Amino acid sequence: MDAYIVGGYRSAVGKAPRGAYKFLRPDDLGEQVIRRLMSDFPQLDKTRIDDVIVGNATPEAEQGLNIGRMVSLMGLDTDKVPGMTVNRYCASGLETIAIASAKIHAGIADCIVAGGIETMSPIPFGGWRIVPNARVAKHNPEWYWGMGLTAEAVAKEFNVSREDQDAFAVESHRRAAAAIDSGAFASGIAPIEVQEIFLDAKEQRQERTHVIDTDEGVRRGTNAEALAKLKAVFAEGGSVTAGNSSQTSDGAAFVMVVSERMLKELGVEPLARLKS
């Protein structure tokens, strides 16, 4: 039985820790994206959803307490749909779609909401309290490497030069800016309402609401000459810099994955077929 993606939305990507979502909890962010997704399927009885699967690389603190279950409750307004959280670090959200597809291929589910949430703004630098295994830390410290050192290792193994990385970064920013300006991303972004609480000049508590619908991480006009001036940040003499690395971000994205049976029942055209 094939699996199909029939809809999906993401939030605009916010910069952490001082970006647009610094006032917004991750479960509130995920709730808004799921509500936008569900608005496209008024004919779907929510209790027919078999699971909500949420990827999250730091499922602690605000992102703890099984955030998958929390956004299922908050976004669907029913306690009849379960939810689970998946952690495969940077591939967590992708893994949820793989799990959803596998369940549908196996015939044990017809409709799954899958995606991910990550709000890095409240996470301390280096993560929450880390307690590495002392024996592993002594003999295999590389098992605890983050993506920065991993990128250095991959660049070395596959001969990806600093110049190649910088050129890729410049082109990435150029394309992202062009896509934003042309409106190419607009139809896939769920506008997110953020309530900001602050003290005015008289030290009185005030509130105001912003709607966030544009990615914050694009650096317009960046160039290879500017990036070449940046120092490597993960390894002495390395090639990975703040300019050619991904930023720390806040955001959420979800798709609806269904079986062929549910596809016909909903009467919609699929966006993609997941074969394997």
N, C-alpha and C positions, 0 to 999 in steps of 0.2 A: 504494500500500500504506500503510495507516494505521499509526501508531505508538501504543503504549499504555504507560502507566505502571502497573506491577503491584505495586509496593511501594516503600517508602522510609522512611528513618529519619534523624534528626539527633541530634547531641549536644545537651545543654543548652548554652546560651550562657554562656561565662565572661567575666568582666571582665578586660581587659588594662590594665596589666601585672601586677597583683597578685592576680588571681583564682584560681579553682580549678585552672586548667590551666597555671599558671606553671611547674610542674615537669614538664610533659608535652610531648614533641616533637610537631610537627604530623603527622608520618607515623604515629606511634603512635596519635594521636587518630583519624586517618582509617581506620587498620586496624581499630579496634574498631567503628566505625560500619559498615564494609563487612562485617565478620564477622556483625554482628547482622542486616544485610539478607540475607545469604546463608543464614542459619539458617532463614529462611522458605521457602526453596526447596531442600529436600533432594533433590528429584527432578531438579534441574538439574545436568548435568555441567558443571563450571566451565570446561572447555576449550571449551564452546560459546559462552562469552562472547566477543564479537568485539573489545571494547575497553573500557578503563576511562579515562574522560575526566574530568579534575580541574581545576576552576577555582581559580586562586590569583593574587592581586594583587601579591604580592611573592615571586616564585619565586627567592629567593636564600638563602644560608646554610642554615639548617635546612630551609627550604622549597625548596631548590634541587635540583640533580641529577635533574631531571625527577621531581618528587614524584608525578606521576600514575603513572609506571612503578613507583616504590617502593611505593606503597600497593596497586597491583595484585599485586606479588610478596608483600607482607606480609599482605594481607587475604584473598587467594585461595589461598595455599600452592601456587602453580604458576607456572612460568615460561613457560607456553603462552599467556598472555593479555597482549597489549601494553597500554601505558598512555601517555597524553600529558597535558601540562599546557597549559591555556589561560589567557591573561591578557587580560581586558577590564575590568580593575580591578573596580569594584563590581558589575558584571554578569557576572563570570567564571563563577560557578556556573550562572547562568541560561543563559549561552551554551553550556555543555556539554550541556544538555538540548536546546537548539536544534540543535546539531551531531548529537547522537544521533538526534533525530527526522528530520533531513534525510537521514542515512545510511540509516535504515530506509525512509523514503519512496522513496529512490533504489534500494532493493533490494540494497544492498551490505552490509547487516548485519541480523542477527536479534535480537541481544541485546547491550545496552550498559549498563554501570554508569556513571552520570553524576552529577556533583555538585561539591562544592567543599570546600576546607579553607582556613582562615586562622587563623594563630596570631600575633597582633600583640604578644604579651608580649615576645618576644626582639628585636623590631624597634626600633632606635633612633628617637627622635623625629625625624620628617622622612624616615625611611627610611635605607637603607644609603647608601654613598657615591654622591652624586648628581653627575653630570657633564653639566650642560646644554650644549646647543649655544650658543656665545657669540653667534652672529648671531641666533638665534631669541630668546634671552634679552633681547637689546637691542631688537629690533623687535617681537616678539610674545610678551612674557612671559606673557600670559594663556594661552598654549598649555600652560603648566606649572601652571596653577591646580589646586588640589585641590578636594575636594568642598565644603569650607567656603565658599570664594569662589564656587564654582558655585552653591551654595544661595543666596547673596546675590544673584547675578545673576538666578536664576530667580524669587526672591521679588519682585525689583524689576520684572521683565518682566511677571509675572502678578498683580501687586498683592496679594501674600500678606503681610498685616501681621504685625507682631511678636505682636500679641494672638492672631491666628489660629494662628500657629505654637505659641505657648505652650498654647493651649486644646487643640490637637491632641495635644501631648505629654502633657498631663494625662490626657486621655481614653485615650491609648495605654497609659499606665502602669496606669490603672484597669482597663482590659480585660485586660491581661496578668495582673494580680494575680488577677482574677476567674477567668480561665482556669486558672491554676495551682491555685487553691483548689478548683475544681470537678473537677480531674483531666482537663480537656479536652486537655492536651498530652501526658499520660502515655503513651498508646499509641504515639505517634510519636517518642518519645525513646529513644535507645539509652543505657542507663546506662554511664558511662565510669569505669573504674578508673584512679586516679591514685596513683602511688607517690611519697610525699614522703620525701626524704632530709634529715636535719637532725642537728645536734649537740645532745646533751642537756646538762644542767647540769654534767656532768663532762667535757664536750668529747669525748664518745664518739659515734661515728657511729651513728645510728639510722634505722630505716625504718618507715613506717606507710602503710597503704593507705586511700584514701578512694574512695567511689563517688559520682559526681556525676550527678544526674538532674534538677536544677531550675535554671532560668535565674537568673543572678545580677544582671541589669541592672535589674530592676523596682524602682522607688522607690515604695513604698507610702505613700499619704497625701500625695503631692506635690500642690501646688495652684498656681493661676495667680498668686496673690499672691507666693508664694515664687519662682516662676520670673521674675516681673517685676523682681525685684531684681538679677538677673544681668546682667552686662555683655556686650555683643557681643564676640566673640573673633576674628572674621576681618576685619572692616572697621569703621573708625571711623564711628559713627553707624549701624551696621548692625543687623540684626534676628536674626541667627543666634547662639545662645548655647550654652553647655555644657548647658543644661537642655532645649533643644528640638532638640538634635542627637542623632544616634546615638552611642552610646558606642564606644570602641575595644574590640574583642571577640576572643575565641578560640572556634572552633567548627568543626564539620564536618557535612555533610549529603550523602546520596546517595540516588538513586532507580534503579530498574531499568526500562529502556525496552526494549520488545520489539516484534517484528512480529506480525501476526495469525497467521502460521504458528507462531511460538514460543508465542504466547498459547494456542493450541489444544493444542500439545504439552505445555505445562506444566499445562493443565487448571485455570487460575485465572481469577478474575473481575478485570477491569481496574479500577483506581482512576480512570483518566482516559484519554481518547483525544486524541492530539495531531494536529489536522487541518492546522495550518499554523503 
